[in-house]
Amino acid sequence: MINITHKSNTLRKAIAEAVVKVSSPTTIDAVRNRAVPKGDVLEFARVAGLFAVKKTADMVPDCHPMPVEYTSVGYELGDCEIRIRMEVHTVYKTGVEVEAMHGVSVVALTLYDMLKPIDKHIEIAHIRLVSKTGGKSDAQKSTLHQICAQKSAQVVVCSDSVFRGDAEDKAGAMVAERLKSAGLDVASVVVVPDEIANIQSCLLEHAPKVDVLLFVGGTGLSHRDVTPEAVRPLLTREIEGVMETARHYGQDRMPFAMLSRGVAGMVNDTLVMTLPGSTKGAQETLDAVFPAVMHVFAVKDGQKHG
């Protein structure tokens, strides 16, 4: 199975459909009147579909086991067909379209099995995914990527050792590449020492020029980690939820994420965030909040022009 540990839980939904065709309206009448010898066809098939959704990971090798929060089975009876519609919801890291399609397939197969004694010409006409939402397929995610493509960014590394040339910057370079891959126009990485005056001077210089300003490093607990102290007083509006989300995401992956003191907020129209100095910590922060954090611009611009 593919690695999904970097993903966050979100509400995901899928709707699948199948059509079972019969040879005569008499068969549909038998279904409607519960006159099929094997029993109540629609209810038997509904239960089979619910079981199938839960067992999808057991049957399809690359599917991840997941919590299924909601499943429904609906029918539409025509003159010579039964249209099946199955909807599945989860709050998880990956989608439920295969679960919905597996479930509706078993519903259709159960109908076939129960109706074949009275109709020798049954056909499962098609099985298809009608829709899915959540994750990368969401229209909102598409909008966020469009916002990213219209924004510029600056990455600032706060590190004494990198500033002196004693160490190579890896975290800042990674952050810059991640922002570029998200569609932002990213300037060259700037390096400053772990000094409040230098960090604040850099913020005041670059914030008016870009939409997103990220400081990498200095969010820990050593006596030289002063990035939050430098950035917080200059924020015109702090956004506490951004770092709450990042710390929660990190805590699920390692036990020391709670010690990060990162801050985030707006400096006038610029989104400013502070990230850990380790490459892994910075990457996890981005995984936790990007591109969702870019919604701040949709809200801000909507208020400005509303």
C-alpha positions in Angstrom: 0.0 0.0 0.0 1.2 3.5 -0.6 2.3 5.7 2.3 -0.4 8.0 3.5 1.1 8.9 6.9 1.8 12.5 5.7 -1.9 13.1 5.0 -4.4 14.6 7.4 -7.8 13.3 8.2 -10.6 15.1 6.3 -14.2 14.4 5.5 -14.4 12.3 2.4 -17.5 11.1 0.5 -18.2 8.9 -2.5 -21.3 7.9 -4.4 -21.3 4.9 -6.7 -24.0 3.5 -8.9 -24.9 0.2 -10.6 -27.7 -0.9 -12.8 -29.2 -4.3 -12.9 -31.4 -5.0 -16.0 -34.1 -7.7 -16.1 -36.0 -9.2 -19.0 -39.6 -8.4 -17.9 -41.6 -6.0 -15.8 -42.9 -9.1 -14.1 -39.5 -9.5 -12.4 -39.7 -5.9 -11.1 -43.3 -6.5 -9.8 -42.0 -9.6 -7.9 -39.2 -7.5 -6.3 -41.6 -4.7 -5.5 -44.2 -7.1 -4.0 -41.6 -9.1 -2.1 -42.7 -12.2 -4.0 -39.2 -13.5 -5.0 -38.8 -17.1 -3.6 -35.4 -16.3 -2.0 -36.8 -13.5 0.1 -36.9 -9.7 0.2 -34.4 -9.0 -2.5 -33.8 -5.4 -1.8 -33.2 -5.8 1.9 -30.9 -8.8 1.5 -28.9 -6.9 -1.1 -28.7 -3.8 1.1 -27.2 -5.8 4.0 -24.8 -7.5 1.6 -23.6 -4.1 0.4 -23.1 -2.8 3.9 -20.9 -5.8 4.7 -19.0 -5.4 1.4 -18.1 -1.7 2.2 -16.6 -2.8 5.5 -14.7 -5.6 3.9 -13.2 -3.7 1.0 -9.7 -3.7 2.4 -9.8 -7.4 2.8 -10.7 -7.9 -0.9 -8.8 -5.2 -2.7 -5.1 -5.5 -1.8 -4.0 -1.9 -2.1 -6.9 -0.4 -0.2 -6.2 0.9 3.3 -8.4 -0.3 6.2 -10.4 2.7 7.3 -13.2 3.8 9.6 -16.5 3.9 7.7 -18.6 6.6 9.3 -21.7 6.4 7.1 -23.1 4.1 4.4 -26.5 4.2 2.6 -28.0 2.1 -0.2 -30.9 3.4 -2.3 -32.9 1.9 -5.1 -34.8 3.3 -8.1 -37.0 0.7 -9.8 -37.8 1.2 -13.5 -39.9 -1.0 -15.8 -37.0 -3.4 -16.5 -34.1 -2.2 -14.4 -33.0 -1.6 -10.8 -30.8 1.4 -10.3 -28.6 1.1 -7.2 -27.0 4.1 -5.5 -24.5 3.7 -2.6 -23.0 6.6 -0.6 -20.1 6.2 1.8 -18.5 8.7 4.2 -15.3 8.7 6.2 -13.1 11.0 8.1 -9.7 9.7 7.1 -6.6 10.2 5.1 -7.7 8.6 1.9 -10.9 8.4 -0.1 -13.8 5.9 -0.1 -14.6 5.6 -3.8 -13.4 2.0 -4.0 -15.4 1.2 -0.9 -18.5 2.7 -2.6 -17.9 0.8 -5.8 -17.2 -2.5 -4.1 -20.3 -2.1 -2.0 -22.6 -1.3 -5.0 -21.0 -4.2 -6.9 -22.0 -6.7 -4.2 -25.5 -5.2 -4.0 -25.8 -5.8 -7.8 -24.4 -9.3 -7.6 -26.7 -10.2 -4.7 -29.7 -9.0 -6.8 -28.5 -11.1 -9.7 -28.2 -14.2 -7.4 -31.6 -13.8 -5.8 -33.4 -13.0 -9.1 -31.9 -15.6 -11.4 -34.4 -18.4 -10.4 -37.2 -16.3 -11.8 -35.4 -14.5 -14.6 -32.7 -16.1 -16.8 -31.7 -13.0 -18.6 -30.5 -10.6 -15.9 -27.6 -8.3 -16.7 -25.4 -6.1 -14.5 -25.3 -3.2 -17.0 -22.7 -1.0 -15.4 -20.9 0.0 -12.2 -19.5 3.5 -12.0 -18.3 6.2 -9.6 -20.8 9.1 -9.6 -18.9 11.5 -7.4 -16.3 11.9 -4.7 -15.3 14.8 -2.5 -12.5 15.4 -0.1 -8.7 15.4 -0.5 -7.2 16.6 -3.8 -10.5 16.2 -5.7 -12.3 18.9 -3.8 -13.3 22.1 -5.6 -12.0 24.0 -2.6 -8.6 22.5 -3.0 -8.6 23.5 -6.7 -9.4 27.0 -5.6 -6.5 27.0 -3.1 -4.1 25.9 -5.8 -5.4 28.8 -8.0 -4.7 31.2 -5.1 -1.2 29.8 -4.7 -0.5 30.4 -8.4 -1.2 34.1 -7.9 0.9 34.6 -4.8 4.6 35.3 -4.0 6.7 34.1 -1.1 9.9 34.6 0.7 11.7 32.1 2.9 14.0 33.3 5.7 16.3 30.9 7.5 17.1 31.9 11.1 20.3 30.2 12.0 23.6 31.3 13.5 25.5 28.4 12.0 24.1 28.8 8.5 24.7 32.5 8.6 28.4 32.0 9.6 28.8 29.3 6.9 29.4 26.5 9.3 26.4 24.5 8.2 24.4 24.0 5.0 20.8 25.1 4.8 18.6 22.2 4.0 15.3 23.1 5.7 15.0 26.5 4.0 15.8 25.1 0.6 13.2 22.3 1.1 10.5 24.8 2.1 11.2 27.0 -0.9 10.9 24.0 -3.2 7.7 22.9 -1.6 6.2 26.4 -2.1 7.3 26.4 -5.7 5.7 23.0 -6.3 2.5 24.5 -4.8 2.6 27.2 -7.4 3.9 30.2 -5.5 6.5 32.5 -7.0 9.4 32.1 -4.5 12.4 34.4 -4.2 15.9 33.3 -3.2 16.2 32.1 0.4 17.5 34.7 2.8 19.6 33.8 5.9 19.8 35.8 9.1 21.4 35.1 12.5 19.4 34.2 15.6 19.0 37.8 16.7 15.7 39.5 17.4 16.8 42.7 15.7 18.0 41.0 12.5 14.8 38.9 12.3 12.6 41.9 12.8 14.5 44.0 10.3 14.2 41.2 7.7 10.4 40.9 8.4 9.9 44.6 8.0 11.9 44.6 4.8 10.3 41.6 3.0 6.7 41.6 4.3 5.5 44.5 2.1 7.0 42.8 -1.0 5.4 39.3 -0.8 2.2 37.6 0.1 3.7 34.8 2.2 6.8 35.1 4.5 8.1 32.0 6.2 10.8 32.0 8.8 12.5 28.6 9.2 14.3 27.9 12.5 14.5 29.4 16.0 11.2 28.0 17.3 12.6 25.7 19.9 13.6 26.2 23.5 17.4 26.9 23.4 18.5 30.3 24.5 19.2 31.3 20.9 15.7 30.3 19.7 14.1 33.8 19.5 12.1 33.7 16.2 8.7 33.7 18.0 9.8 36.6 20.2 10.9 38.5 17.1 7.9 37.9 15.0 4.9 38.0 17.4 5.1 41.7 18.3 5.0 42.6 14.7 1.9 40.6 13.8 -1.1 42.8 13.1 -3.3 39.8 13.7 -2.2 36.4 15.1 -3.8 33.2 13.7 -3.5 30.8 16.6 -5.2 27.9 14.8 -2.4 27.5 12.2 0.2 26.5 14.7 -2.3 24.6 16.8 -3.0 22.5 13.7 0.7 22.1 13.0 1.6 21.0 16.6 -1.3 18.6 16.7 -0.2 17.0 13.4 3.4 16.8 14.6 2.4 15.3 17.9 0.7 12.4 16.2 4.1 11.6 14.6 6.6 12.3 17.4 6.3 13.1 21.1 8.2 16.4 21.2 6.2 18.5 18.7 4.4 20.0 21.7 7.6 21.9 22.5 7.6 23.9 19.2 6.8 27.6 19.9 5.9 28.6 16.3 3.6 31.5 15.7 1.6 32.6 12.6 -0.5 35.5 11.6 -0.8 38.5 9.3 1.4 41.5 9.0 -1.0 43.8 7.2 -1.8 41.8 4.0 1.1 39.3 4.3 0.8 35.8 5.8 3.8 35.2 8.2 4.6 31.8 9.7 7.5 30.4 11.7 8.6 26.8 11.0 11.0 24.5 12.9 14.6 24.5 11.8 14.8 20.8 11.2 14.0 19.6 7.7 11.5 17.0 9.0 9.8 19.5 11.3 9.5 22.1 8.6 8.1 19.5 6.2 5.6 18.3 8.7 4.4 21.8 9.4 3.9 22.4 5.6 2.1 19.0 5.3 -0.2 20.0 8.2 -1.3 23.4 6.9 -0.6 23.8 3.2 -2.5 24.5 1.0 -5.4 25.0 3.4 -3.7 28.0 5.1 -3.9 29.9 1.8 -7.7 30.2 2.4 -6.7 33.2 4.5 -6.4 35.2 1.2 -9.8 34.1 0.0 -11.3 35.4 3.2 -9.2 38.5 3.3 -9.8 39.4 -0.3 -13.5 38.7 0.1 -13.8 41.0 3.0 -11.8 43.7 1.2 -14.0 43.6 -1.9 -17.3 42.6 -0.2 
